[in-house]
Amino acid sequence: MAVRHISALPFLSPFTSPVLRQSQRWSTIYQRAVLLQGLPVLSGYIANEIPSFLAGLWESVLRAVPKKKTSHMKKRHRQMAGKALKDVKSLSKCPGCGEPKRSHVLCPTLIISLKDIKDQWAQAAIEKQKADAAATRH
């Protein structure tokens, strides 16, 4: 039976700091002390139980952290994205004044003119009441 040699560094990467993993001296000392004693016995077990892609996946998860604080401007851009006003496509021509208006909505120009007419009627009614009150006094 042949002895399989595997590197334990990918399996141990979540438990060691990047500085220690990059240190050549630490790596050789650790390999001599621990790996050479127990690894030949456990090599088949480790290779069968832990897929090789998990080591890289675990390391990428640990490094997926924000590097800097997100600025106020970036947060506002992210929150306000996609919330712009939509263009009004249902426009028609007002039959009374000819101004463009939204369909199924009263024309704002005519509403303003109707308010003016209503105010004039109210003013005329007040003047008529004053005139009637003055006529009944005499």
Residue pairs with C-beta under 8 A, 6 or more apart in sequence:
3 40
3 43
4 43
4 44
4 47
5 43
6 39
6 43
6 46
6 47
8 31
8 34
8 35
8 39
8 46
9 21
9 27
10 52
10 55
10 56
11 46
11 50
11 55
13 21
13 55
13 58
13 59
14 58
14 59
14 62
20 26
21 27
39 46
88 102
90 102
90 103
90 104
91 100
91 101
91 102
91 103
92 100
92 101
92 102
92 103
93 99
93 100
93 101
94 100
94 101
94 107
94 109
94 110
96 107
96 110
97 107
97 109
97 110
97 113
99 107
99 109
101 107
101 108
101 109
